[in-house]
């Protein structure tokens, strides 16, 4: 079955790709772009949601219909429905599926590293329709941890779109230009470039530390040899360009018919041979073995076209019958997993559960942390500061909430009192809600640079408000105002801004 047939027969109209970063020309981002580029021409709307994005990068791809930055504002993803969800790592998968409550008909849980902890498939494997691994070695490493998984375990293999196999030029006749494509160029490659240039061979370094560029067929065609690791290997071989596999891990050197099978099981990561070479040694190999590798370029191209064509891989992933009814991972059996995710994410250095708010540092405190706990449930809800102003706190369903705010004071503020004012409107069913101040007079002293204030209130009925201020001597300094409202989706959001 072709990809077009799989999309049509399964009624696929929307796809969500969840990943850690969509911000630079690197593996995860480019994989998301490749998938969108293959599906968009078939009438599929592709949304990308990531824990980090940059506008300059994310706005550069017409095939991606929507980009959502989960750290800045996860609101656009709350309770959304997609036909297919494809994840690339654990944290964004849990964020989208458990915290945002995304619904789907078909779930592809992906892991694109066998060594990175965040790429482990854990906890959601029983919810998946497909478990997708970037390499055969990654699948082998994780299989013992997934003994009961019923979903098929497929290999993505850093597949490349069909455009890489169109209008392929002949192999190069001589070694005149080399491209080093890397976001982490080791010093020995720079030394090799210097030695090669001394022999009349031009070397261009392309990557985030030098010249960031999107690697296209036209770019690869401009060079006689490519030096890189990972996702670039299939691209170079598809264009019949000799590929020298080496980067910050080391690497085996030129890819040939003798080592291609072993190297592609680890996605040409360079880890098969961690021996670090000198710059002079690398330059010597590039020049000495070039002609022999050129002679085998046609054979390598056939292997890549047969086994690493993206449309074929996606068709295999989507060939199984896709259920007609949407489902969700946000169920009672995943409550403990959600707790684990919330804990690990809250402890991360770049967690969105911690935000600095720009008050006058000389006079006013700064809100550093906020969380909420459902009173009638068995697990914790976290209210996430996502933007200012206004920033959004999200509660997935109407319920009582306890808001705890820890106020940390700047040096020089030795005595202060937190003042809480509240207003709760009458509920829809005639019942009135109210806010209970659990600590309306938090104080700070010279020995303690923070205090905590808690507010328990009923949300999900009608708009209500809570205002926090700090009494510094005779002055009242506004801190934060929370105004709650029911969102169109039925979830509850609290819109907050400076008081």
Order of alpha helices (4+ residues) and beta strands (2+ residues): alpha-beta-alpha-beta-alpha-beta-beta-alpha-beta-beta-alpha-beta-beta-alpha-beta-alpha-beta-alpha-beta-beta-alpha-alpha-alpha-alpha-alpha-beta-alpha-beta-beta-beta-beta-beta-beta-beta-beta-beta-beta
